[in-house]
Amino acid sequence: MELRDLDDISVEADVYCLRKAAFDKKDLEERDHELSRDWARWYHTKERVHNRLVKAQVRMRLYDAFKDNRAVP
């Protein structure tokens, strides 16, 4: 049975709505995949920057602790 063989307009409308929903789902899944990828890039960039800042802070404290040959806990 094909869609054009149906005489009920409401069934035909429901079939078109179902097809649109399937396309919308595919579009949303693609956008979700892109968003996940963008989020992962952002997270790894943030972590690299965070780690560099922590290392710089540690070096600064070590420098302050050992300058002038004094050991400060």
NORJOJO-V89927 format. One record per backbone hydrogen bond with DSSP energy under -1.0 kcal/mol. CO is the residue of the C=O (numbers start at 0). NH is the residue of the N-H. Records with the same first field share a line. If there is no record, write none. Layout:
CO = NH  NH
This chain:
1 = 4
2 = 5
7 = 11
8 = 12
9 = 13
10 = 14
11 = 15
12 = 16
13 = 17
14 = 18
15 = 19
16 = 20
17 = 21
18 = 22
19 = 23
20 = 24
21 = 25
22 = 26
23 = 27
24 = 28
25 = 29
26 = 30
27 = 31
28 = 32
29 = 33
30 = 34
31 = 35
32 = 36
33 = 37
34 = 38
35 = 39
36 = 40
37 = 41
38 = 42
39 = 43
40 = 44
41 = 45
42 = 46
43 = 47
44 = 48
45 = 49
46 = 50
47 = 51
48 = 52
49 = 53
50 = 54
51 = 55
52 = 56
53 = 57
54 = 58
55 = 59
56 = 60
57 = 61
58 = 62
59 = 63
60 = 64
61 = 65
62 = 66
65 = 68
